[in-house]
Amino acid sequence: MLDTMLRTPQATARIADAARRWWDALNDAQRQRARFPFTADERLVWDYRPVPHAGLLLSDMDGRQRELALALLAAGLSARGAGEVHAIMALETVLGELERQRGGPSKWSRDPERYAFAIFGEPGGVEPWSWRVGGHHIAVQLTIVERDWVAVTPLFFGANPATVPHGPHAGQRALAAEEDLARELLGQLSPTQQAVAVVAAAAPADILTGTVRRVDPAVVPRGIAYGDLNGSQREQLVRLVRHYLDRVAPEISLVEWRKIEAAGLGPMTFAWAGALERGRGHYYAVCGSRFVIEYDNTQNDANHIHSVWRDLTNDWGEDLLAAHYAAAHH
């Protein structure tokens, strides 16, 4: 049975309305590209590389349709989360210019409108449905079950360059707090605690969970446990976790935090790998009994961020769907 305490009816109604508005603005040819059955295998496909993504690209929409597509994105995210997505998209232009200045040909197209929107199932319908936005460094997918329950993972944000090196946007950092909050926690640890938290001198080349459908938590390092931190350190670790949760709409973020709290904070761990100083390759992971957060900044001379939040039981709404189908069968 679905837990009524985890309902977010106002948020899901807002999302459904935004989805219908965008859907109604499309023509028949666009709808054929944008919509898939909810049971399609494509629903469980995600990637953060600049590879082709199924769905309807922003570049293939007119101005009004793009506005409505971005309104759908904003309906499921917080104001900060939506702002970060816009900043990540805008970095495609910056990255393209940097690659041209380096003189080497890029095998990728750098286009801030090369992001694909897709709907699975009937938007706002009685049956489960979902929507997805995919492209370079953005993977957002919300799954809605029985109109009032929503799942929001996998949720991936990346940034290249992490810090814009020069030009009119020099110094801009699309995902600044992802690094800064973790470094603040690392700096609060005693030498003894750091010896436990820092699990390797070299950072991995990328997030370890990759783009698999179901995360194996064993691949992620553990580091120092929540129970081995003092009060202010615990608060900082919670602040870091909630920063990731707060990418989504506030009422949804609150429900996600309640689920993590209910599962218990004791098993939560923080692990760091790589250099301690800024400007060199580094990585961290936060693991709880029901979630994994990973961050990696090693590529392009440690100026290229990958960060992801995964739910160990409810990616793509697996827990919600299991409860829904069990009730329907009963």
N, C-alpha and C positions, 0 to 999 in steps of 0.2 A: 504494500500500500504506500502511496506517495505521502510524504510527511507534509501536513498542512502548514507547519511552521516554516517550511522552506519555499512557500509560494511567493511569487513576486508579480501579482496580477497587474499592477499599474505599469510596470516595466514591460511585461510581455504584451500587454494591449498596445502600448506605444510602439513596440517593435513590429507587431503585426500590422498596425495601421501604416507605418512607414513602408513596410514591404509591399502592401497592397497598392499604395500610391505609386511606388516605383514600377511595380508590375503593370498596373493599368496604363502607364505612360509609354510602354513598349509596343512596338508593332509585332506582327505575327512572326516575322523572320528573326527578330531579336529574341522573342520568347522561346523560339526553338533552340537557340544557343544558350539561353540563360537558365532553363529549367530542366531538372532531372527528377525521376521518381525518387521518393525518399529511400526506397530499398536499393537504389543503385550503388554499386561498389564505389563509384566516383565520390560519394559522400564522405568516404573515409580516406580520401587521398589528400595529402597536403604537402607543400614544399615551400621553402623560403628562398630558394635560388631564383635567378631571373630566367627560369625555363617557362615554356608555354603552360598556362593555367586554363583549364576548362571553364567556360562561362562567357559572359559578355563583357568585353573590355570597356573601360571608361572612354577610350579613344573612339569606340564605335557607337557612342551615345551622343545625342545632341545636348545642348546646354541645359535644357530643363531636365532631361533624363539624368545627366550627371549630377545635377543639384539634388534630385530625389535619391539617387544612389548613395551619395554622401550623407544625406539625411538618414537613410537606413543605417549606415555605419554609425552615425552619431547617436541613434536611438538606443543602441546596445552598449555604447561605450560612455565613459565619463567625459566631461569636457576636456580634462587633461589627456585622457587616452586618445580622443579624437584629434586633439591638437598634435600629439606625437605622431599619429598616423599621417597627418598632412605634412608634418616636417620630414618624415621618412620618405614619403613620395617625392617631395621637393628635392631631396638629396640626389635623386636620379639625374637631374640636370647638372648638379654640382659634380657628381661622379663622372658623368660623361665629359665634362670640360677638363677635369683632372686627367682623365685617360688620354684626351687629345693632347694635352700639354706634355705628357710623358712620351708621346710620339709612337706608342705601340698600339696596334689595332686591337679593338675589343671584340670578342666573339659574342658579346651581349648587346642588345639594344637598350639604351638608357633612356627611358621615356616615363615621365611622371603620370601618364595616363595608361600605362600598360599593367593595369590591375583589373582582374576579372571578378565579376559579381555573378553569383549563382544561387538559385533557390532549389531546394529539394522538397518535393511534396507540394501541398496546397498552403500558401501563406495565410496564416490566420485561421486555418481550418481546424476541425475537431481532432483529426488524426495528427500524429507527430509530424513536424516539418522543421526545416532548418535553412539557414542562409550562410553563405561563405564569401569572403573576400580574400583573394590570393594574388600574390605577386612578389617581386623582389623585396625581401625583408619584412613582409607583412603576411600573416596567416591569422585570420579571424573567422571563427565559425561558431554560431549560436544555434543550439538545438532546443526547440520548444515542444513540451509534452503536455497534453491535456490543458492547453491554453495558458496555464498559470505557472508552470515550472520550466526552468531554463538551465541549460548547461553551456559553459563558455570556453571550454578547452578542447583541443590544444589552442594556446594563444601565444603567438610569436611576434616580437618586434625586433628589428635589427637596424643598424645604422652604419653606413659607409659613405663618407668618412665619419667616424665617431665625433671628431672635432674638425670642423672645416679649417684647413690650414691657411688659406688666404682668399682674397677677393672680397666682394661686398658683404659676404656672410662669415667672414673670418672669425673664428672662436666659437661659432654656434655649435651646440651639442644637443642633438635631438633626444638623447637618452642619458642625460647627465646623472640623474639620481640613481640610476641602476648601478653605476660605479661608485658614486660618492657615498651612498648609504652603506654599502658593503665595506668600503675603506674606513669609514668612521667606526664601524664595529670592529674591524681588524685592529685599528689603532687603540681601541679600548681594552684589548686583551693583554693580559700580562705575558711576559716571555714564556712562562710555563704553559699558559693557555694557547699561545700562538704555536707552540711546538706541537700541540694536538690538532689545532685547526688547520695548519698548513700541511697538506698531505703530500705535496710534491714540489720540487724546485722548478719544474718545467710545467707549463700549462698545456693541456691538450689542444690540438689544432682546431677543435670545434666542440660544440655541445655534444655530450656523449650519448644522449638519448636519440639523436638524429631525428628522422621523420617516420619512425616506426608507428604502427597503429596502436600498439599496446606497449607501454613503457615497462622495462624490466628495472626495478629500482636498484638491483644489485650492481648495475653498471656505473652508478653514481657514487662518488666517495662520500664518506660520512663526516669526518672531522670531529668537531667538539659538540657535545650535547647541550641542549637548552638547560638541563639541570645542572650543568657545570659552569654556568654563567652567573654573574651577580645581577642584582636588580636592574641597573642601568643598561647592562649588556643585553639582558633579556628584552628590555624595552626596545633596544636598537634592532635586535633581530626581528622582533614583531613588526617594527616600522618598515624594515626591508621587505618582509613578506607581504604586508598590506599594500606596499607600493605597487607590487605586481597585481594584486587583487583589484586595486583601485584603478586599473586600466579600464574596467568595465563600469557600467552604470552603478551609482551609489547603492541602490537597494539590492542589486545583484551581488555587489561586492560584500555587503554586510552579511547576506545569507552564506556566501562562500566562507567568510571568516567564522561564522557560527559553526559551520560544519567542521572546520579545522579545530576550533576550540573544543567542540564536543568529542572529537577523536582524541584529544589530549595533546598538550604542547610538550610534554616530557620527552617523547621520542624524537622531537625535532632536532636537526643537526645543521651545523654550518661548516663547510669545508672550503679551503682556498688552495689554489695551486698556481705556481708561477712566481714572478717577481713581486716584491712588496712595494716597490717604488712605481710611480706613474710613468707612463710612456713605454713600458715593456710588457710583454705578453703575460696575461693573467686570466684567471678563471675562478668561479666559485659556484657552489651548489648548496641549496637549502633543501633538506629532505624532511618530510613529515610522514606520519603513518598513512596519509591519504593523498599526498601531493609531492611533486618535485619541481623545483625552480632551478634553472641553469642559466649561467651567464658566461660568455667567452669573449675575450678581446685579444686575439693573437695575430690575425691576418693584417696585411698591409702595414707592417711595422707597428702592430698593436694600436691601430686606429680604425677598427672594424668590429662592431659589436653584434653578437648574436645573443638573444635572451628569450627564454621560453618558460611558460607555466603549464604544467601537465597535471591532470587529476588521475591518480592511479586506478580509480574505479569508475570515473564518470566522464572520461573523454568521450566526445560525441554523444553525451547523454546516456551512456551504457546503463548506469544504475537506474536512471529515471525510466528508460525504455523497458528494462527488465521488470520493474514494478508495474508499469503500465500494461505490458503484455500479460503478466501474471494475473492481474486483476481482470483483464478482458477474458482470459481463458477460464478463470474461476466463474 
